[in-house]
Amino acid sequence: MTRGPTEPAPFPPADLASRPLPLVRWESGATVVRVHRAAHGPIHFSPGPDKPPLGRFDSASGRFGVLYAAQAFEGAFVETLIRNPARALISLAEIEARALSIVAIHEEMLLVDLTGPGLSRLGLDARFLSGPYDPCGAWADALHDHPSQPAGIAYPSRFDPSQLCVALFSRLAPHLEPVTEPVPLNEMRSDVALILDRYGKALDPG
């Protein structure tokens, strides 16, 4: 017999548009960190044209894209490369395929804050951040369309809750700018080694 809850997070209520959202304000000039496939470049909105939703907060309707990033390198790395914590080894090929980019946001913005009591205020709990993706896509649509017009969602990493992540809606695209050229992770071996050690992982050169 299974102990504890097994059901997924609920879908958004029909009257969400009439409810206040838990919002956090970020000032213009804030930066976020992305660890991304080098082929995609620093600014890439998931899932991409004519593709089904892939990420947790990808639009269920496909009406907009979502850029995933983190406040720090550790958060971006763990969300991208340590998605299976049971694996003790991280492939060198996976490292070599990715780069680090810092993206500046040249616009004051409001984010739906799911890092604390905001979850409960929306009638949600941690299942929303770790359970099935279908409810999350529906919530992304509903939050995107809310009258307060948030720019995205702030949430703790599923793989390291101490790390703050963001899912930014594509309407923010005109206000995003890479701070520098992407840096291949293969050129950051010492930084990568420190993060792998932080999470108890090692590099698999084969």
Secondary structure, DSSP 4 states (H G I P E B T S, - for coil): ---S--SPPPPPPTTGGGSPP-EEEE-TTEEEEEEEETTT-S---BS-TT----STTS-SS-SS-EEEEESSHHHHHHHHH-S-TT-SEEEHHHHHTEEEEEEEE-S-EEEEE-SSTHHHHTT--THHHHS-SHHHHHHHHHHHTSTT---EEEEE-SS-TTSEEEEEEGGGGGGEEESS--EEGGG-HHHHHHHHHHTT-EEE--
